[in-house]
Amino acid sequence: MPLLDGTGYRPGWLFRNAHASTILPSMWRRVLAVSYDRQRLELPDGDFLDPDWSRVGGRRAAVPCHGLEGNSERPYMRGMARAFNRAGWDVAAMNFRGCSGEPNRLARSYHSGVTGDLRAVLAAVLAAGCTEIVLVGFSLGGNLILKYLGEEPAGVADGARLADARTIIDFDDIYTAPLNGFVDAADYYARNSAVNWLDRIGVPTLLLSAALDAADNRPDYIDNP
């Protein structure tokens, strides 16, 4: 990943010192409040996440991820949200577990590699109808995003490919499988089909299937009285 050079940015004389650039904004920078709309995401492990939305009605969304001990109300997070809003982007600001003002339920904490939580927020953003997503990370959040992108080199949702999907298999191959850690649609189906668990069912169970399904000779069809 190349570093960007020659951007034309020249800091003011006071901020040419690295220590001043760090200390002064943290002490004196003031950013106007952002009108957030909080969404509660219930997670499969019984915990929750609270992304804060700042919407302007766009189909594009930015997902800022804060640093250690941060949250969506930090000045750098509000400033980024306001900048994206001005550019016509919705924002779903990340609050890691325990950082939204309410302790998380489980005996675990966030850390620099909890990409599963980021996946949950991205799934919510896509479910909201956003067709283009930008990830913005600060410090710990930056590491989290880079780790996620490295884990999913071929699986980050491609808006053009998703728009071209014509079957449920296409959709699962492009979106469902990579977003949730599966290799492809076939891997998703193989690892989640109930056929793998039928022999463990301990109560009377009736399975009904259409005759057309039987005629298809699909691998997940079970002809077992």
C-alpha positions as CSV (number, residue, x, y, z in Angstrom):
1,M,0.0,0.0,0.0
2,P,1.7,3.2,-1.1
3,L,2.0,6.3,1.1
4,L,0.6,9.4,-0.4
5,D,3.2,12.1,-1.1
6,G,2.9,15.5,-2.6
7,T,-0.6,16.2,-1.3
8,G,0.1,19.9,-1.1
9,Y,-0.6,20.0,2.7
10,R,1.6,22.4,4.6
11,P,1.0,22.7,8.3
12,G,1.0,26.1,10.0
13,W,4.2,27.0,11.8
14,L,2.8,26.1,15.2
15,F,1.9,22.6,14.1
16,R,5.2,21.7,12.5
17,N,6.1,20.3,15.9
18,A,4.7,16.8,16.3
19,H,4.1,17.2,20.0
20,A,2.2,20.4,19.4
21,S,0.1,18.8,16.7
22,T,-1.0,16.1,19.1
23,I,-1.5,18.2,22.3
24,L,-3.1,21.4,21.1
25,P,-6.1,19.9,19.2
26,S,-6.9,17.5,22.0
27,M,-7.0,20.4,24.5
28,W,-8.5,23.3,22.5
29,R,-10.2,22.0,19.4
30,R,-14.0,22.4,19.5
31,V,-16.3,20.7,17.0
32,L,-20.0,21.4,16.9
33,A,-22.3,18.6,18.1
34,V,-23.6,16.1,15.5
35,S,-27.2,15.0,15.6
36,Y,-26.8,11.3,15.9
37,D,-29.5,8.7,15.6
38,R,-28.4,5.6,17.6
39,Q,-29.0,2.1,16.3
40,R,-28.9,-0.9,18.6
41,L,-27.4,-4.0,17.0
42,E,-28.0,-7.3,18.8
43,L,-25.1,-9.6,18.2
44,P,-25.2,-13.4,17.8
45,D,-23.1,-13.8,21.0
46,G,-25.7,-12.0,23.1
47,D,-23.8,-8.7,23.3
48,F,-24.6,-5.5,21.3
49,L,-23.2,-2.6,19.4
50,D,-24.4,1.0,19.1
51,P,-23.4,2.7,15.8
52,D,-24.5,6.3,15.7
53,W,-25.9,7.5,12.4
54,S,-25.8,11.0,11.0
55,R,-27.9,11.0,7.9
56,V,-28.2,13.4,5.0
57,G,-30.2,11.0,2.8
58,G,-27.4,9.6,0.6
59,R,-26.8,6.1,-0.7
60,R,-23.2,6.4,0.3
61,A,-22.0,5.9,3.9
62,A,-18.8,6.4,5.8
63,V,-17.9,4.3,8.9
64,P,-15.5,6.1,11.2
65,C,-13.8,3.8,13.8
66,H,-12.4,5.6,16.8
67,G,-9.2,5.0,18.7
68,L,-8.4,3.6,22.2
69,E,-10.9,4.9,24.8
70,G,-12.7,6.9,22.2
71,N,-16.3,7.0,21.0
72,S,-18.5,8.7,18.4
73,E,-18.5,11.9,20.4
74,R,-14.8,12.6,20.2
75,P,-14.0,15.8,18.4
76,Y,-12.1,13.9,15.6
77,M,-15.1,11.6,15.1
78,R,-17.6,14.5,15.0
79,G,-15.4,16.4,12.7
80,M,-15.1,13.5,10.3
81,A,-18.9,13.0,10.5
82,R,-19.6,16.6,9.7
83,A,-17.1,16.6,6.8
84,F,-18.7,13.6,5.2
85,N,-22.2,15.0,5.8
86,R,-21.2,18.2,4.0
87,A,-20.1,16.1,1.1
88,G,-23.4,14.3,0.9
89,W,-22.5,11.1,2.7
90,D,-24.4,9.4,5.5
91,V,-22.2,8.4,8.5
92,A,-22.5,5.4,10.8
93,A,-20.0,6.2,13.5
94,M,-18.6,3.2,15.3
95,N,-18.8,2.7,19.1
96,F,-16.8,-0.3,20.1
97,R,-18.2,-2.6,22.9
98,G,-18.5,-0.7,26.1
99,C,-17.8,2.7,24.5
100,S,-21.4,3.9,23.8
101,G,-22.2,4.9,27.4
102,E,-23.5,1.5,28.5
103,P,-21.3,-1.4,29.6
104,N,-21.4,-4.4,27.3
105,R,-23.0,-7.5,28.6
106,L,-20.2,-10.1,28.2
107,A,-16.9,-10.5,30.0
108,R,-14.9,-9.3,27.0
109,S,-13.6,-6.0,25.7
110,Y,-12.9,-4.4,22.4
111,H,-9.4,-4.5,21.0
112,S,-7.5,-3.7,17.8
113,G,-8.5,-6.8,16.0
114,V,-12.3,-7.3,16.6
115,T,-13.1,-7.4,12.9
116,G,-16.3,-9.4,13.6
117,D,-17.8,-6.4,15.2
118,L,-16.9,-4.2,12.3
119,R,-18.5,-6.8,10.0
120,A,-21.7,-6.5,12.0
121,V,-21.8,-2.8,11.5
122,L,-21.0,-3.0,7.8
123,A,-23.9,-5.5,7.4
124,A,-26.2,-3.0,9.1
125,V,-25.0,-0.2,6.8
126,L,-25.6,-2.4,3.7
127,A,-29.0,-3.4,5.0
128,A,-29.9,0.3,5.3
129,G,-29.6,0.5,1.5
130,C,-26.1,2.1,1.2
131,T,-24.4,1.0,-2.0
132,E,-21.0,2.5,-1.4
133,I,-19.0,2.5,1.9
134,V,-15.8,4.2,3.0
135,L,-14.0,3.1,6.2
136,V,-12.1,5.7,8.2
137,G,-9.9,4.6,11.1
138,F,-8.1,6.5,13.9
139,S,-5.2,4.8,15.6
140,L,-6.6,1.5,17.0
141,G,-9.6,1.9,14.6
142,G,-7.1,2.2,11.7
143,N,-5.4,-1.1,12.7
144,L,-8.8,-2.7,12.9
145,I,-9.8,-1.6,9.4
146,L,-6.5,-2.7,7.9
147,K,-6.8,-6.1,9.5
148,Y,-10.3,-6.5,8.2
149,L,-9.3,-5.5,4.7
150,G,-6.4,-8.0,4.8
151,E,-8.7,-10.7,6.0
152,E,-11.2,-10.1,3.2
153,P,-9.0,-9.2,0.2
154,A,-11.5,-10.6,-2.3
155,G,-14.6,-10.3,-0.1
156,V,-15.1,-6.6,0.5
157,A,-18.6,-5.9,-1.0
158,D,-18.3,-4.6,-4.6
159,G,-21.3,-2.3,-5.3
160,A,-21.1,-3.0,-9.1
161,R,-21.0,-6.7,-8.7
162,L,-23.7,-6.7,-6.1
163,A,-26.0,-4.7,-8.4
164,D,-25.4,-7.3,-11.2
165,A,-26.4,-10.2,-8.9
166,R,-29.4,-12.0,-10.5
167,T,-29.9,-15.0,-8.2
168,I,-29.7,-15.7,-4.5
169,I,-26.6,-17.7,-5.2
170,D,-25.0,-14.7,-6.8
171,F,-25.9,-12.6,-3.8
172,D,-24.6,-15.1,-1.3
173,D,-21.4,-15.5,-3.2
174,I,-20.8,-11.8,-3.4
175,Y,-22.2,-10.5,-0.1
176,T,-23.4,-13.0,2.5
177,A,-20.5,-15.5,2.4
178,P,-17.5,-13.1,2.4
179,L,-19.1,-10.7,4.9
180,N,-19.6,-13.5,7.4
181,G,-16.3,-15.3,7.0
182,F,-17.2,-18.0,4.4
183,V,-15.1,-18.8,1.3
184,D,-18.0,-18.5,-1.1
185,A,-21.7,-19.4,-1.4
186,A,-21.0,-23.1,-1.6
187,D,-19.0,-23.0,1.7
188,Y,-21.7,-21.0,3.3
189,Y,-24.4,-23.5,2.3
190,A,-22.2,-26.6,3.2
191,R,-21.4,-25.3,6.7
192,N,-24.9,-24.0,7.6
193,S,-27.3,-26.6,6.0
194,A,-29.5,-28.2,8.6
195,V,-28.7,-31.6,6.9
196,N,-25.6,-31.7,9.1
197,W,-27.6,-31.6,12.2
198,L,-30.6,-33.8,11.5
199,D,-29.2,-36.8,13.2
200,R,-29.0,-34.9,16.5
201,I,-32.6,-33.8,16.6
202,G,-34.3,-35.5,19.7
203,V,-37.9,-34.6,19.2
204,P,-40.5,-35.6,16.6
205,T,-40.0,-33.4,13.6
206,L,-42.0,-33.2,10.3
207,L,-40.3,-32.0,7.1
208,L,-42.4,-31.0,4.2
209,S,-41.0,-30.3,0.7
210,A,-42.5,-29.6,-2.6
211,A,-42.5,-32.3,-5.2
212,L,-40.6,-30.0,-7.6
213,D,-37.8,-29.8,-5.1
214,A,-37.5,-33.5,-5.1
215,A,-37.4,-33.6,-8.9
216,D,-34.5,-31.1,-8.8
217,N,-32.2,-33.7,-7.1
218,R,-30.7,-30.9,-5.0
219,P,-28.1,-32.0,-2.5
220,D,-30.0,-30.5,0.4
221,Y,-33.2,-32.6,-0.4
222,I,-33.8,-35.4,2.1
223,D,-36.2,-38.2,1.3
224,N,-36.4,-39.7,4.7
225,P,-39.8,-40.6,6.3
